């Protein structure tokens, strides 16, 4: 132990910083909590109707493909007023329609 260890702390020592750091951390924590509260829950997403553009983005297609498939009756959809909309269940069903399972009798290469 030296004399500098026994000296009273000065203003720029690490012991003065936690008060400022705590207020910054509290503000950051409040921001994160607000962001989490604003996020959609799974229940919100189940009730939400997506536009063809939003559904196309989720499916990895373009909006024109989704609209053509709707008008040709190839994919499920619902109407809200006159506008076609897709729910999360519709999007899952579209994904399942395109699923191919391997043949159990196929030769392993």
Rosetta blueprint (number, residue, H / E / L):
1 X L
2 X L
3 X H
4 X H
5 X H
6 X H
7 X L
8 X L
9 X L
10 X L
11 X L
12 X L
13 X L
14 X H
15 X H
16 X H
17 X H
18 X H
19 X H
20 X H
21 X H
22 X H
23 X H
24 X H
25 X H
26 X H
27 X H
28 X H
29 X H
30 X H
31 X H
32 X H
33 X H
34 X H
35 X H
36 X H
37 X H
38 X H
39 X L
40 X L
41 X L
42 X H
43 X H
44 X H
45 X H
46 X H
47 X H
48 X L
49 X L
50 X E
51 X L
52 X H
53 X H
54 X H
55 X H
56 X H
57 X H
58 X H
59 X H
60 X L
61 X L
62 X L
63 X H
64 X H
65 X H
66 X H
67 X H
68 X H
69 X H
70 X H
71 X H
72 X H
73 X L
74 X L
75 X L
76 X L
77 X L
78 X E
79 X E
80 X E
81 X L
82 X L
83 X E
84 X E
85 X E
86 X E
87 X L
88 X H
89 X H
90 X H
91 X H
92 X H
93 X H
94 X H
95 X H
96 X H
97 X H
98 X L
99 X L
100 X L
101 X L
102 X L
103 X L
104 X L
105 X L
106 X L
107 X L
108 X L
109 X L
